Amino acid sequence: MSGLPYEDPGAGGPADDRTAVPAALGLGLLALGGWLLTTARPWQRPEHPLALALGWTASGALLLCGLVLVARCVRAVHAPADPAAAPEPTGTS
């Protein structure tokens, strides 16, 4: 064990984590959208163009929603705890 822990030992428990469920839902939506996209391939079996467009639209919507959920969770986890405590950008001017 090191003398400088990166995280507070009391934090990070199941009650403290508000991003686990949305992140899991986002990953599930990504998986479902990817599966639907692979099953709606026109070269595998010819279908009606309307059914093909509906499948691709549904899979695109699922992929987009899953990506937004995962991105929001990653942003919440990596955002500074206090906006006032955020380090100011250093530039050479």
N, C-alpha and C positions, 0 to 999 in steps of 0.2 A: 504494500500500500504506500502511496505517496503521501507526503505531508500536505499537499495542496489539492484537495478534491475539486474536480471540475463542476460537480453539481452538489446541491444541498442533499444530504442523505435522507432528509424527511420528505423532499419533493419527489415527484415522479411516480407516485403510487397510482393505483387505479382511480381513486377519487379525484386526484389532481389533474388527470389527463382528459382534456375536453376535446381532443382532436382524434382520438382513437376510432371512435365510431364513424365520423365523417370520412376519415381516411380509408377505413375498411370498406365503407360504402362506395367511395370513389374507385378503389381498386376493383371492387366487384362490378361496377358499371363499365370500367375499362375492359375487364375480361369478357363480360357479356356482349359489349359492343364489338369487340374483336372477333368473338365467336360468331356473332350474327353476320359480320362482314365476310368472314370466310365461308359461311354457308350460302351467301347470296352472290356467288360467282356465276357470271353468265356463261362461261366456257365449260362449267361442270355439267349443268343441265339447263337447257333453254327454257325460259319462263316468259310469261307475259311481261312486256316492258313496264307496265304499271306495278306489278308485283316486285319486279327488280328495283324500281325506283323507290318503292315503299320500304323495302328491306334495307337499301343503302341509306335512305334518309333516317330510318330508325337507328341503324347502327352508328351513323354519324352523330346523331343526337346523344346517344348513350356514351359514345367516346368523348364528346365535348363536355357533357355533364360530369363524367368521371374525372376528366382532366382538370376541370375547374375545381372540383372538390379536393382533389389531391393537392393542387397548387395552393389553394387557400390554407390547407392544413400545414403544408411545408412553410408557407409564409408566416403562419401563426407561431410555429415552433421556432423559427429562426429570427423572428422579429425581436427587437430589444424589448425588455420588460417595461421600461418607462421611456416614452418618447423624448422626455427632457434629458434622460441619461444617455441618449444615443451619442456616440462620438461624432464630433464635427468633422467634415471632410477636410483633409489637409491637401493643399495644392501649392504649387510653386508659382506664386505671382509676384 
